[in-house]
Amino acid sequence: MIPIVFHPAYEAELPEGHLFPMRKYGRLAEILRSRGLVPDGFVTPEPADAALLSGAHDPAYVAAVLAAQVPRVIERAIGLPVTEAVAARACASAGGTLRAARLALSHGLAGSTAGGSHHARRAGGAGFCVFNDVAVAALALRREGAITRALIVDLDVHQGDGTADCLAREPDLFTLSIHCERNYPHDKVPGDLDIGLPDGLDDAEYCAVLEARLPALVQNFAPDLIFYNAGVDPHRDDRLGRLCLTDAGLLARDRYVVGLAQSQRIPLCAVIGGGYGNDVDALAARHALVFEAMAAA
């Protein structure tokens, strides 16, 4: 079975009625256990510390988060109260993505049951994202010589502005974002390759875009590692989506990305990205699809 990373801190308490579906992380862990995808248990990561986080973020911002003293204007942009619990969650998520990436390098495939916080820019968070876990992990692995080149395949419905910002001066850490063009964020940061989709795209149309663009990129760039943001907010029922994928379409997407990495013998680290709505069970089940796709590869 593939290694799957989980930390109890992934689920932090939020005010009653908050838009962000924090309970989906714990529910996802329950679903993965019930489906037999973690027979030996989850891998527990070491939370990221200030030095690791400062590899991708402004050290002053990192210090403010760790002290739970984020300026109100940044906290509003994040959309979460940056309490000690939320800060601990962000550290655990970044550490979890790094641990999953290391496991992918040694096992071929691995994933974290959190991560994909792609709106966090170098100087501050936004869009429910405190620290950019993928940027933190990619930069750390390259500093230590574990990788030279990484490809970020971001299929969350929102453009990966924060990852593009954190990796703007890193040509060997390539960012691909396939997203709904008219969706958040309005002030997009151009990545290495941005593909904006029209509202309402269905399963077949979405997969056609993916199949037309991804294989050549993977073959030509030849990364040592792929980070895959498998956000489920392209789903037709997602509160913040605007695209029209079904559960079957999301699973086909995940199988395609995982299969392509496997066919090219490139390690892949999956993170779950976005997914929004009141039905936490349905959200968590959608997030489980990428782990099913990896387990079946």
Secondary structure, DSSP 4 states (H G I P E B T S, - for coil): ---EE--GGGS----TT-SS-TTHHHHHHHHHHHTTS-TT-PBPPPPP-HHHHTTTS-HHHHHHHHTT---HHHHHHHTS---HHHHHHHHHHHHHHHHHHHHHHHHSEEEESS---TT-BTTB-BTTBSS-HHHHHHHHHHHTTS-S-EEEEE-SSS--HHHHHHTTT-TTEEEEEEEETTSS-SSPPP-SEEEEEPTT--HHHHHHHHHHHHHHHHHHH--SEEEEE---TTBTT-TT--S-B-HHHHHHHHHHHHHHHHHTT--EEEE-----SS-HHHHHHHHHHHHHHHHH-
